[in-house]
Structures are given as structure tokens and as C-alpha cells.
Amino acid sequence: MNEGNAQGPSTAPTARLKAVLFDMDGVVTDTAQAHAAAWKRLFDEFLRARAAAGGNEFRPFDPQREYREFVDGKPRHAGIRSFLRSRGIDLPEGSPEGPPDAATVFGLGRRKQNYFRAWLNDNRVRPYPGTLKLIHDLRKSGTKAAVFSSSRNAEDVLRNAGVLDLFDAKVDGNDLAELSLRGKPDPAMLHETASRLGVKPEHAAIVEDAIAGVEAGARGGFALVIGVDRGGYGDALKESGAHIVVDDLSELVVSKDHRIAVKTTDGLPTVWDCDRELRARLSGRSLAAFLDYDGTLTPIVEDHTKAFLADDMRAAIAELAKSCKVAIISGRDLQMVQKLVRIETIFVAGSHGFEIAGPDGSSERLERGVESLPKIDEAERRLHEKLSDIAGHSVERKRFSIAVHYRQAAEKDVPRIEAVVDEVLSACGGLRKGHGKKVFRIQPDLDWHKGRAVLWLLERFKRDDPDVLPVYVGDDITDEDAFRALAGIGLTIVVRDHESRRTAADYAVADTGEVRRLIDWLAATAAEMPDRRERGDDA
């Protein structure tokens, strides 16, 4: 490698900032699912009993749309009123000291609190790695960070997650009640948070995943409103006033002059520009290399059945495996990847991590993925039937997913192909759509992806060496899950291949040819590392 000057992101940077204010749920901590589950349990119990008493049809609470539209980001009782109003239900307020089984706003609020507290007592809250990395970078640049939340449980949640001490100020639901502040979309809470930092709104940024929170930031006159789209509602966040919308905060970078910008594949520094930096991070640590297959180890080809691994690339990977753990993470079926790669000394994860095999012959598969197989079978049948008259498409069935390729289809037919995919997803249920390079993906609607697979393997590797450094190289949208999972704890490298898009990766290489060069460099570097156990390190 030759050291040079690293480029910055190509997206224009924002104004200089003195502080960044983070919403808690869904931005700092992954508690949105816990809250949504508690809300669903609460409202479904209430609605079912109400329907039975009145002889009406029971219509359950939608934990996606209705949670986001009526509850997310609002104080508890305001969320209850908002949802009940949407269903034409008017309940008395009741008393804050009333029992949790009372059919009142305060009664429902106490019941929801009990459900969430029970979850919190039994579970560990996970902070988002990308958010932790951004906060670290902000503090390194001298920019203040604060957290706000409508929840009265905020301090307990932050303490549970181990992140309470990261913030210079905090405002939560208890403060709202004590100061009689209005909840979001009113900006009062955000103004109070900025005030505690001694910063004016025009010098601060707001980070929110809720529509009500984005509206509050826009109304509050903040310099920058960042929307975090964790549920496919980015357009709604933009319409509500977000200046920037990202899938995860690992897609942002902080400059030394207190600016925030969006990272793009064509704006990242290349690994060749960062020789000294990379060597410093690798120094004294063993490696674990995670490699995507299509578009990373082999070029993208018109016919996906002919994406063969070149002999010199196979030899390079085998050489790397002599010095460190290596895993190939692919969307292809496990057996197909093994057949294409033909290297017995590495780990292979197929179907985006639903199936994993090791060099010792061991294998794992996600049982919940197995339960989805009948739905995938039905989706495959419907796709073949409904796409039969569209030329140039290809339906590739994998064990735990389906890839609908449209690289050879006419441009005018692509919207029709996607419409069929959406129709099939709606009819089958329990499945979700993903995107790739000229492909729509259908897979189980589970919280499992390449990032989860990488973390699963990394935990296994750490049993042998707790200080292992993960390196992930990939080119596809699905690889972004791995980039996000490894934010701040690994080296993440995207293969550009003439494409410009947002990315959570930190470095880039140009194409598969440079991937081969990178693998050679990693192999040489890993071979130079002294054996940790010979040095007496804990292994």
C-alpha cells in the first residue's frame, strides 16, 4: 500500500455544529420492538375485550403503521389518546393512582408501563453500534451530545444499555411532567435539551426516527434535522422536515471542523490511501476476514449461474485462511457457495446467514427460517405464475429466500416486476422484500441478515481469541447490514464498482481486482503478526 490523502464524503457537509441531540428509542437504543410489543399487547387486550362486550369485530393494533403514526415518539398518555381517537374511542382520563385494569387513559398507561418494565427486567438493551460510533466521533471533535426521550423509563433504559454516561445532558418524560412541557411534535422538549447544553437551536442538530420528533426538530429551528429510517418510511421523514435521512447513523461522518456529512461509496477514502491508519488498527491483533461473494470475489455477470471463482482468487483466499479465520457470507444457498468456492479451510454462510458451515464439518441453521419455508414455497409458485409473460426476468430459488433477477429485462418492465413481487409478498405474509444489484429479494421477515450472521460467527471466533479484529468486504445493499453491525469495532470496506450510493462502510476498493490485492495484503499482514499465544496473551 502507498499512503496518501484520504478523500471526504462527496455529499456536501452541513453547517458547523456545537451539539447533537439524540432521541433515545430507535436512535440510541434498540427498544422500539419492545415498546411496540408492549403497545400491541396493551391495545389488543383492550380492543378484544371491547369488541366482545359490544358484539363487534376485533381489529388488532398494527405494530408497524399505527405504532409509527399514533404512538411513536409521544408521551405515553398522549400516544394512548392519539390511537384511541383514530379508532373513534373516547375514554375518561381516570386517575394517575388508579389501577392498571381500569378502562381509562391512565389505567391503560399504567398497564403499558408494567408490560415494558417486565421486558426491561428480563432483557439487555442493545445500543446501536453506528450511534455509538457517531457519538464517539462527536466527542473526539469537541461536539457536545445530549439525549432526550418522552419515556419516564429513559434513565433505566440508558443505564441498562451501558450508555448513560456518554451524554452531556438528558431530558426525559419525568422532566416533561415536572416542567409541564408539551410533548412532540411540539419542540419544547428539544429546546429544553439544547438549553441544558448551553447551545442555541441554530447551532445544534436533532437525530430522530419518529415522524413527530422530526416535526419537532423542524418547528424548533434546529440547524440540522437527521431522520433515521429503520422501517422503510424515509419519505415520510423527509416530508416531516428532515434535512437528511439515513438508514443508520454509521452512514454519517464527523469532520474536525464540527460538520456532519453523509458517506457515499465514491467519497470514501480507499484502503490504499490509509496504509498507516489500517496498520495501526491491525497492530497486535489477530484478524477475522468476512467476504461477500457476488460482486466482491467475482464480478457481477449477466447470468448469475456463471459467477465462477477465478483460480487466483481461490488461491489468495486459501492463503489468507492459513493466517486467520475466513468466512464467506453470501445470499446464495450454502451448498451452492461451497461448490463454487471449494476451499475446505474456511467458514461459509449461505442464504444471508440462515445457514452456516465451518471447516470442521459443523453446521447451523436458523430454525425460525425453517418455519418460513412453506411461505417461501408458495411465493415461488406465485412468482413463476405471475411473471411468466415478462421476458428477461429470472426467479432463483434458494433454500431460505428467492431472488428475482431483472438485469436482462427491459427497463419498462421493471416496475411491473416489482409490483408482482409486492403483490406476492402481500398475499403470502411473513416475508419481506430486499434490494440488490438488479434483483429483488424475498426472505423471511425476521431480524436476521448478514450483520447478525457476522456477529454470530465473531462471537464464536472470540472464544479462541477475544481480541480478534473483524474485517468485512462487500459490494451489495445486503452487505450494509454487516457494515452497520461492525461500526466502530471492525474494518468495513465497500467495493465501489462504478456505483455511488450511501454506505456505512469506512473504506473502499474499486473492484474485484482490488479485492484480490486487498486479500493478498491482509494475508501478508496477518502472517507478520506474532502468535498471541506465544506472547502469553489470553487466547
Number of C-alpha atoms within 10 A of each C-alpha: 12 9 13 14 10 15 12 18 21 15 14 12 16 16 17 19 22 22 25 27 26 26 24 28 26 21 25 24 21 17 21 18 13 18 21 21 18 22 27 20 17 18 20 17 13 16 19 16 14 15 13 11 9 9 9 12 11 13 11 14 20 14 18 13 13 16 20 19 17 20 24 25 29 24 21 24 17 18 20 22 17 18 19 17 13 12 10 8 10 12 13 11 14 15 12 13 9 14 15 18 13 16 16 20 23 24 22 25 22 21 19 23 21 14 17 19 17 12 17 17 9 8 11 14 18 16 22 20 21 24 22 19 18 21 23 17 18 24 16 14 16 15 21 22 24 23 26 25 27 25 21 18 16 21 19 13 23 21 12 18 17 14 16 17 9 16 15 16 18 23 23 21 22 16 18 20 14 8 11 10 15 16 23 24 21 18 23 18 27 27 18 18 23 27 13 13 19 12 17 15 24 15 17 24 26 28 26 30 31 29 29 24 31 30 22 26 33 22 15 20 17 21 20 25 28 24 32 25 22 15 11 10 17 20 12 15 26 18 12 20 20 26 16 18 22 20 20 22 27 27 24 23 20 21 16 13 12 19 18 24 19 25 25 23 28 26 21 22 20 24 24 19 18 18 14 15 11 14 11 11 12 21 14 17 19 22 25 24 24 24 24 24 25 23 20 24 29 20 16 16 13 13 11 13 9 11 17 16 16 12 9 10 20 17 14 18 25 19 18 25 21 14 20 18 20 24 25 24 31 24 25 24 21 22 16 13 19 19 11 15 21 12 16 14 17 23 23 26 31 26 24 26 29 26 23 23 20 17 14 10 8 9 13 12 15 13 10 13 19 14 12 19 16 11 18 27 16 13 25 21 12 19 20 12 10 14 17 11 9 15 12 13 20 21 17 15 16 19 19 25 26 25 23 23 23 23 18 13 16 12 10 8 15 19 10 13 21 16 12 16 23 15 15 20 21 13 14 16 14 14 20 17 16 12 14 15 15 14 19 19 20 25 27 23 14 12 7 17 19 25 22 18 21 26 15 13 20 20 13 12 18 14 11 11 19 16 17 23 22 23 20 23 29 30 29 20 15 21 29 25 20 25 30 23 23 26 23 19 14 20 20 25 27 29 26 25 18 9 11 12 12 19 29 30 30 24 25 27 26 17 19 22 14 17 24 20 15 18 21 18 15 22 22 14 17 23 16 12 15 13 16 15 10 8 8 8 11 10 14
